[in-house]
Amino acid sequence: MNLHHVDEFGVTNYKTRYLALMGIAVVYLIIAVGAFILQYFEANNVDANITNYGQAFWVLIMASSTIGFGDFYPTTFGGYVVVTIMFYIGVGMMGYIGALIASKIMGFSDTNVKNRELRRQNAQILKEVIALRRDLHQEK
């Protein structure tokens, strides 16, 4: 399975599907670990409505997607911290994944093509500068 290709300038370009899948995997890994931590904080609170790992996992999915249905919510300071951190991580990661998908669908911001063209232009300019310097040194 070819997950990337290296262009003529030696730059590794990863496939969009691979980057999106890795982003999703990272988010769900963070949610899985965070759910254990959230459950730990909420387990000893008599007012807690998050009573098992599945509910903690659900709360963090809702926090990361910014939906937050409110059916389960933290009741401890530690729980608030975990959910808040997941909110910020989720906003960033979901935005990243959404940007990848939008870029792939719309294709208006393919920076790899622009970067390759700029590298070609820079290489050509560098060759010309070197040739000009050589010509100047030969005239002296």
C-alpha positions in Angstrom: 0.0 0.0 0.0 1.6 3.3 -1.1 0.7 5.9 1.5 2.9 8.7 0.0 5.1 9.6 -2.9 8.3 11.6 -3.0 8.3 14.4 -5.7 11.3 15.4 -7.8 12.4 17.8 -5.0 12.6 15.0 -2.4 9.4 16.2 -0.6 7.2 13.5 0.8 3.6 14.0 0.0 1.1 11.9 2.0 -2.2 10.8 0.5 -5.2 12.6 1.8 -7.0 9.4 2.8 -4.0 8.4 4.9 -3.8 11.7 6.7 -7.6 11.7 7.4 -7.5 8.1 8.7 -4.6 8.9 10.9 -6.3 12.0 12.2 -9.4 10.0 13.0 -7.3 7.3 14.7 -5.5 9.8 16.8 -8.8 11.5 17.9 -10.3 8.1 18.9 -7.1 7.0 20.7 -7.2 10.2 22.7 -10.9 9.7 23.4 -10.3 6.1 24.5 -7.6 7.1 27.0 -9.5 10.2 28.1 -12.6 8.2 28.8 -10.6 6.1 31.4 -9.4 9.3 33.0 -12.9 10.9 33.0 -14.5 7.7 34.4 -11.8 7.7 37.2 -12.7 11.3 38.2 -16.5 10.7 38.1 -16.5 7.2 39.7 -16.4 8.4 43.3 -18.8 11.3 43.0 -22.3 10.5 44.3 -23.8 13.1 42.0 -22.1 11.8 38.9 -24.2 10.8 35.9 -21.3 9.3 34.1 -21.2 5.8 35.6 -19.3 3.7 33.1 -16.7 3.8 30.4 -19.2 3.8 27.6 -20.8 7.0 28.9 -17.4 8.6 29.4 -16.5 7.7 25.9 -19.8 9.2 24.6 -19.2 12.4 26.5 -15.8 12.8 24.9 -17.0 12.1 21.4 -19.7 14.8 21.9 -17.1 17.2 23.3 -14.7 16.6 20.4 -17.4 17.2 17.9 -18.7 20.2 19.8 -22.2 18.7 19.7 -22.5 18.1 23.4 -26.1 16.7 23.7 -26.0 17.1 27.5 -27.4 13.7 28.3 -24.2 12.9 30.2 -21.9 15.6 31.7 -19.1 15.8 34.2 -19.8 16.8 37.8 -16.2 16.9 39.2 -13.4 19.4 38.6 -11.2 16.7 37.1 -14.1 15.7 34.8 -14.6 19.3 33.7 -10.8 19.5 32.9 -10.8 16.3 30.9 -13.9 17.3 28.8 -12.5 20.8 28.3 -9.2 19.5 27.0 -11.0 17.1 24.7 -13.1 19.9 23.4 -10.0 21.9 22.3 -8.2 18.8 20.9 -11.4 17.7 19.1 -12.0 21.2 17.6 -8.5 21.2 16.2 -8.5 17.6 15.0 -12.0 17.7 13.5 -11.2 21.0 11.8 -8.1 19.4 10.3 -10.0 16.4 9.1 -12.7 18.6 7.7 -10.2 20.8 5.9 -8.5 17.7 4.3 -11.9 16.5 3.0 -12.9 19.9 1.7 -9.5 20.4 0.1 -9.8 17.0 -1.6 -13.4 17.6 -2.8 -12.9 21.2 -3.9 -9.3 20.9 -4.9 -8.8 24.7 -4.8 -5.9 24.7 -2.3 -3.6 22.0 -3.6 -0.4 23.5 -2.2 1.7 20.6 -3.4 1.2 21.7 -7.0 1.9 25.3 -6.1 5.0 24.3 -4.1 6.4 22.2 -6.9 6.0 25.0 -9.3 7.7 27.5 -7.0 10.5 25.0 -6.5 10.9 24.7 -10.3 11.0 28.5 -10.6 13.5 28.8 -7.8 15.8 26.1 -9.3 15.7 27.9 -12.6 16.5 31.3 -11.0 19.3 29.7 -9.1 20.8 28.3 -12.3 20.6 31.7 -13.9 22.2 33.4 -11.0 25.1 30.9 -11.0 25.5 31.4 -14.8 25.5 35.2 -14.3 28.2 35.0 -11.6 30.3 32.7 -13.8 30.0 35.2 -16.7 30.9 38.1 -14.3 34.0 36.3 -13.0 35.1 35.4 -16.6 34.9 39.1 -17.7 37.2 40.3 -15.0 
